[in-house]
Amino acid sequence: MRAIEIRGFGAPDVLVETTRPDPVPAAGELLVQVTASGINRPDVLQRKGAYAPPPGASDLPGLEIAGTIVGGDAAELAAAGWRLGDRICALVAGGGYAQRCTAPIAQCLPVPAGLSDIEAAALPETFFTVWSNVFDRGGLQAGETLLVQGGSSGIGVTAIALAKAFGAKVLVTAGSDDKVAACVALGADVGINYKTQDFVAEVKAATAGRGADVVLDMVAGDYVAREVACLADDGRIVIIAVQGGVQSGFNAGDLLRRRLTITGSTLRPRPVAFKGAIAAALRARVWPLIESGQVRPVIHTVFPAAQAAAAHALMESSRHVGKIVLDWTV
């Protein structure tokens, strides 16, 4: 099979097309003929040597795929309601940048009716992440306010769509007026240019001084103190990345007086059972919204798989709004 491997850590050009043997599904896994692979920020970190795959995972990058089932134990497939030839998308711990990829059966979902494989490949990583962190860990409820740091990212546009679909008010930050406008066009109630505006003051103004109930934070660093300052009482900060650094100082007294919560998680190393529970929740509660058209993936650019280096360069430029996808059919 064709695959994209990391030939030494570094800039995007270390991503090189190669040929590898087809992977063999283990117990509890199936084999996918991959049509499309999503690009995600952890792929960039892995390419740079800053985010190693979990033990036992493929060394190839790639955390989400869409395609067709071409292998697996017949009894296991049948027990899960799958059969050869079914179109699926899946969250994987690695190996997604390849024409064939194994995936835990529990982490597979049907391609939603009406979506192409390209669109479906843009779903798993961001939808699993947002559901787990905004709704499960952050406990966002209808009528509450969510602040998304980095609203134009793949995670950001998914958080906008899902939070709005479940009845929340959504505030977002982005790094340019154009990106702010794009987020508002996608459904955000308020967009904040973090380069020219004070997001603490803007959040307070947008909530009549109350603050946000949940903050989805991909920055950490010195953002945490400012997020504490613009949280509502009983508010929750959920940290899912540390692009601004791992050291954070904040007013711990506020946590006590206003019953605040600061939490965080990474999804990739979690066990299959945990991710499978998220998949089940998405299938029951989110997939119907996608199939009805209420929630749709937002794709910025599709690259031929051989141009994975260009796809990474685009992601690192932060010029995109939404997802970047590799197409294995060209």
C-alpha positions as CSV (number, residue, x, y, z in Angstrom):
1,M,0.0,0.0,0.0
2,R,1.0,3.7,-0.4
3,A,1.6,5.5,2.9
4,I,3.1,8.7,4.2
5,E,5.8,8.3,6.7
6,I,7.9,10.6,8.8
7,R,11.6,10.4,7.6
8,G,13.2,12.1,10.6
9,F,11.6,14.9,12.7
10,G,11.4,18.4,11.3
11,A,9.6,20.6,8.8
12,P,6.8,19.4,6.6
13,D,9.1,18.1,3.9
14,V,10.1,15.1,6.2
15,L,6.7,13.6,5.2
16,V,7.5,11.3,2.4
17,E,5.4,8.9,0.4
18,T,6.5,5.2,0.7
19,T,5.2,1.7,0.2
20,R,4.5,-0.6,3.1
21,P,2.9,-4.0,3.6
22,D,-0.9,-3.9,4.4
23,P,-1.5,-3.9,8.1
24,V,-3.3,-6.9,9.6
25,P,-6.2,-6.4,11.9
26,A,-5.9,-7.8,15.4
27,A,-8.7,-9.1,17.6
28,G,-11.4,-6.4,17.9
29,E,-10.2,-4.5,14.8
30,L,-11.2,-4.3,11.2
31,L,-9.3,-3.3,8.1
32,V,-10.3,-0.2,6.1
33,Q,-9.5,0.6,2.5
34,V,-8.9,4.3,3.1
35,T,-10.4,6.9,0.8
36,A,-9.6,10.0,2.8
37,S,-7.6,10.9,5.9
38,G,-8.1,14.0,8.1
39,I,-5.1,16.2,9.1
40,N,-4.9,17.3,12.8
41,R,-2.6,19.3,15.0
42,P,-1.3,16.2,16.8
43,D,0.0,15.0,13.4
44,V,2.1,18.1,13.2
45,L,3.4,17.6,16.7
46,Q,4.3,13.9,15.9
47,R,6.1,15.0,12.8
48,K,8.2,17.4,14.9
49,G,9.0,14.7,17.5
50,A,6.9,16.2,20.2
51,Y,4.0,13.7,20.3
52,A,5.0,10.0,20.1
53,P,2.3,7.4,19.2
54,P,1.0,5.3,22.1
55,P,2.6,2.0,22.6
56,G,1.5,-0.5,19.9
57,A,0.2,2.1,17.5
58,S,1.5,2.6,14.0
59,D,4.4,5.0,13.5
60,L,2.6,6.5,10.6
61,P,0.7,9.7,11.4
62,G,-3.0,10.1,11.0
63,L,-5.8,9.9,13.6
64,E,-9.0,9.8,11.4
65,I,-10.0,8.0,8.3
66,A,-12.9,7.2,6.1
67,G,-13.3,4.4,3.6
68,T,-14.6,0.9,3.1
69,I,-14.3,-2.2,5.3
70,V,-12.2,-4.8,3.5
71,G,-11.1,-7.1,6.4
72,G,-11.7,-8.3,9.9
73,D,-13.0,-11.3,11.8
74,A,-16.4,-12.2,10.3
75,A,-18.0,-13.0,13.7
76,E,-16.7,-9.8,15.3
77,L,-17.9,-7.7,12.4
78,A,-21.4,-9.3,12.5
79,A,-21.6,-8.8,16.2
80,A,-21.0,-5.1,15.8
81,G,-23.4,-4.8,12.9
82,W,-20.8,-4.4,10.2
83,R,-20.0,-6.3,7.0
84,L,-17.4,-6.2,4.3
85,G,-18.1,-3.3,1.9
86,D,-19.7,-1.0,4.5
87,R,-18.6,2.7,4.4
88,I,-17.2,3.9,7.7
89,C,-15.2,6.6,9.3
90,A,-13.0,5.8,12.3
91,L,-10.8,7.3,15.0
92,V,-7.4,5.6,15.1
93,A,-4.3,6.0,17.3
94,G,-2.1,6.2,14.2
95,G,-1.6,4.9,10.7
96,G,-4.2,7.0,9.1
97,Y,-1.9,8.4,6.4
98,A,-2.1,5.2,4.3
99,Q,-4.3,3.4,1.8
100,R,-5.1,0.7,4.3
101,C,-5.5,1.2,8.1
102,T,-6.7,-1.0,10.9
103,A,-9.2,0.5,13.3
104,P,-10.8,-0.7,16.6
105,I,-14.3,-1.8,15.7
106,A,-15.7,0.1,18.7
107,Q,-14.2,3.4,17.3
108,C,-15.9,3.0,13.9
109,L,-19.0,4.9,12.8
110,P,-21.0,4.7,9.6
111,V,-20.5,7.4,7.0
112,P,-23.5,9.6,7.7
113,A,-26.1,9.5,5.0
114,G,-25.5,12.2,2.4
115,L,-21.8,12.7,3.2
116,S,-18.9,11.8,1.0
117,D,-15.9,10.0,2.3
118,I,-13.9,13.2,2.2
119,E,-16.5,14.9,4.4
120,A,-16.7,11.8,6.7
121,A,-12.9,11.8,7.2
122,A,-13.2,15.3,8.7
123,L,-15.5,14.0,11.5
124,P,-13.9,11.6,14.0
125,E,-11.0,13.4,15.7
126,T,-12.8,16.7,16.2
127,F,-16.2,15.3,17.0
128,F,-14.8,12.7,19.5
129,T,-12.7,15.5,21.1
130,V,-15.4,18.1,21.3
131,W,-18.0,15.6,22.6
132,S,-15.7,14.2,25.3
133,N,-14.4,17.6,26.5
134,V,-17.2,20.1,26.0
135,F,-20.1,17.9,26.9
136,D,-18.8,15.0,29.0
137,R,-16.0,16.7,30.9
138,G,-17.2,20.3,30.6
139,G,-20.8,19.5,31.1
140,L,-22.1,22.1,28.7
141,Q,-25.9,22.5,29.0
142,A,-28.6,24.2,26.9
143,G,-28.8,27.9,27.8
144,E,-25.2,28.1,29.0
145,T,-22.3,30.0,27.3
146,L,-19.3,28.4,25.7
147,L,-16.1,30.2,24.9
148,V,-14.0,28.5,22.3
149,Q,-10.3,29.6,22.0
150,G,-9.4,29.2,18.4
151,G,-12.8,29.1,16.8
152,S,-11.6,28.7,13.2
153,S,-9.6,25.5,13.8
154,G,-11.1,22.1,13.1
155,I,-11.9,21.7,16.8
156,G,-13.3,25.2,16.9
157,V,-15.7,24.9,14.0
158,T,-17.0,21.6,15.4
159,A,-17.4,23.1,18.9
160,I,-19.5,25.9,17.3
161,A,-21.7,23.5,15.5
162,L,-22.3,21.1,18.3
163,A,-22.8,23.7,21.0
164,K,-25.3,25.6,18.9
165,A,-27.1,22.4,18.0
166,F,-27.6,21.6,21.7
167,G,-28.8,25.1,22.6
168,A,-25.8,26.9,24.0
169,K,-24.6,30.4,23.3
170,V,-21.1,30.4,21.6
171,L,-18.4,33.0,21.9
172,V,-15.1,32.4,19.9
173,T,-11.7,33.9,19.6
174,A,-9.8,34.0,16.4
175,G,-6.6,35.7,15.1
176,S,-8.0,38.0,12.3
177,D,-11.2,39.8,11.5
178,D,-11.7,37.5,8.5
179,K,-11.6,34.5,10.7
180,V,-13.9,36.1,13.3
181,A,-16.4,36.8,10.5
182,A,-16.1,33.2,9.3
183,C,-16.8,31.9,12.8
184,V,-19.9,34.1,13.0
185,A,-21.1,32.9,9.6
186,L,-20.8,29.3,10.9
187,G,-23.0,30.1,13.8
188,A,-21.0,31.7,16.6
189,D,-22.9,34.4,18.5
190,V,-19.9,36.6,19.2
191,G,-16.5,36.6,17.6
192,I,-13.5,38.2,19.3
193,N,-10.2,39.1,17.5
194,Y,-7.7,38.1,20.2
195,K,-5.0,40.2,18.6
196,T,-6.9,43.5,18.8
197,Q,-9.5,42.9,21.6
198,D,-9.3,41.9,25.2
199,F,-11.3,38.6,25.3
200,V,-11.9,38.9,29.0
201,A,-13.7,42.2,28.6
202,E,-15.5,41.0,25.5
203,V,-16.8,37.9,27.2
204,K,-18.0,39.9,30.1
205,A,-19.7,42.4,27.8
206,A,-21.4,39.6,25.8
207,T,-22.8,37.9,28.9
208,A,-23.9,41.1,30.8
209,G,-21.0,40.6,33.3
210,R,-21.8,37.0,34.1
211,G,-19.0,35.2,32.2
212,A,-18.8,32.0,30.3
213,D,-19.9,28.7,31.8
214,V,-17.4,26.6,29.8
215,V,-14.1,27.5,28.2
216,L,-12.6,25.1,25.6
217,D,-8.9,26.0,25.8
218,M,-6.3,24.9,23.2
219,V,-3.7,27.5,24.4
220,A,-3.1,27.2,28.2
221,G,-0.1,29.2,29.3
222,D,-1.1,32.7,30.4
223,Y,-4.6,32.3,29.0
224,V,-5.7,30.3,32.0
225,A,-5.5,33.2,34.4
226,R,-7.6,35.3,32.0
227,E,-10.1,32.5,31.5
228,V,-10.5,32.3,35.2
229,A,-11.3,36.0,35.2
230,C,-14.0,35.6,32.6
231,L,-15.7,32.5,34.0
232,A,-19.2,32.5,35.5
233,D,-19.6,31.1,39.0
234,D,-19.4,27.3,38.8
235,G,-17.7,27.7,35.5
236,R,-15.4,25.0,33.9
237,I,-12.2,25.4,31.9
238,V,-11.3,22.4,29.8
239,I,-7.7,22.4,28.4
240,I,-7.1,20.1,25.4
241,A,-3.7,21.6,24.1
242,V,-0.9,23.7,25.4
243,Q,0.1,25.8,22.4
244,G,0.8,28.7,24.7
245,G,2.9,26.8,27.1
246,V,2.5,24.4,30.0
247,Q,3.0,26.8,32.9
248,S,0.0,28.7,34.1
249,G,-0.6,31.1,37.0
250,F,-4.0,32.0,38.2
251,N,-6.0,33.3,41.2
252,A,-6.6,30.1,43.2
253,G,-8.8,32.1,45.6
254,D,-11.3,32.6,42.7
255,L,-11.6,28.8,42.3
256,L,-12.6,28.5,46.0
257,R,-14.9,31.4,46.2
258,R,-16.7,30.8,42.9
259,R,-16.5,27.0,42.7
260,L,-14.6,26.9,39.5
261,T,-13.1,23.8,37.8
262,I,-10.0,23.6,35.7
263,T,-9.6,20.2,34.0
264,G,-8.2,18.8,30.8
265,S,-7.6,15.6,28.8
266,T,-5.9,14.0,25.8
267,L,-7.8,11.5,23.8
268,R,-5.2,9.6,21.9
269,P,-3.8,7.4,24.7
270,R,-7.2,6.5,26.2
271,P,-8.4,2.9,26.0
272,V,-10.7,1.6,23.3
273,A,-13.6,1.2,25.7
274,F,-13.5,4.9,26.6
275,K,-13.4,5.9,22.9
276,G,-16.0,3.4,22.1
277,A,-18.4,5.0,24.6
278,I,-17.9,8.3,22.8
279,A,-18.6,6.7,19.5
280,A,-21.8,5.3,20.8
281,A,-22.9,8.7,22.1
282,L,-22.0,10.4,18.8
283,R,-24.0,7.8,16.9
284,A,-27.1,8.2,19.1
285,R,-27.0,12.0,19.6
286,V,-24.9,13.7,16.9
287,W,-25.1,11.5,13.7
288,P,-28.9,12.2,13.4
289,L,-28.0,16.0,13.4
290,I,-25.5,15.4,10.6
291,E,-27.9,13.4,8.5
292,S,-30.6,16.0,8.9
293,G,-28.2,18.7,7.8
294,Q,-28.3,20.6,11.1
295,V,-24.6,19.9,11.7
296,R,-22.1,19.6,8.8
297,P,-18.3,19.2,8.6
298,V,-16.4,22.3,7.5
299,I,-13.6,21.5,5.1
300,H,-11.1,24.2,4.0
301,T,-8.9,22.3,1.6
302,V,-8.5,18.8,0.2
303,F,-5.0,17.7,-0.9
304,P,-4.0,14.6,-2.9
305,A,-2.4,12.3,-0.3
306,A,1.0,12.7,-2.0
307,Q,0.9,16.4,-1.0
308,A,0.7,15.7,2.7
309,A,3.7,18.0,3.3
310,A,1.7,20.9,1.7
311,A,-1.2,20.0,3.9
312,H,0.9,20.3,7.0
313,A,2.4,23.6,5.8
314,L,-1.1,25.0,5.5
315,M,-2.1,23.8,8.9
316,E,1.0,25.4,10.5
317,S,0.3,28.7,8.7
318,S,-3.1,28.9,10.5
319,R,-4.7,30.3,7.4
320,H,-7.4,27.7,7.3
321,V,-10.9,27.7,8.6
322,G,-12.1,24.2,9.4
323,K,-10.6,20.9,8.4
324,I,-7.8,19.8,6.0
325,V,-8.2,16.4,4.3
326,L,-6.0,14.0,2.3
327,D,-7.6,12.2,-0.7
328,W,-6.2,8.8,-1.5
329,T,-8.1,8.3,-4.7
330,V,-5.9,10.7,-6.7
